[in-house]
Amino acid sequence: MFNEKSRSVIWTVAGGYLLYLGDQLLTQWFSNETDYPLVSISAGLIFVGFGGFLLFMAWKKWRAQEQEEKNEE
């Protein structure tokens, strides 16, 4: 359904969005603006971790594609 480049773009956008959401949750926790601090910090850390993982995997796939294109030339 998706080729490798479009999958990498989707992973990059999703990872960036998860990092953004995690940042918002952790910022609320640090500034004491949340009614549920345990939920905010737990979800924030999970979102940041998973978002970072998606960005790392997209970068790794992009780098492998660049090496593959370079080797073909």
GIVEN-V465850 format. One record per run of one state. SS is the DSSP state (alpha for helix, beta for strand, coil for the rest). FROM is the first residue (numbers start at 1). TO is the last residue. If there is no record, write none. Layout:
ss->SS from->FROM to->TO
ss->SS from->FROM to->TO
This chain:
ss->coil from->1 to->3
ss->alpha from->4 to->30
ss->coil from->31 to->36
ss->alpha from->37 to->72
ss->coil from->73 to->73
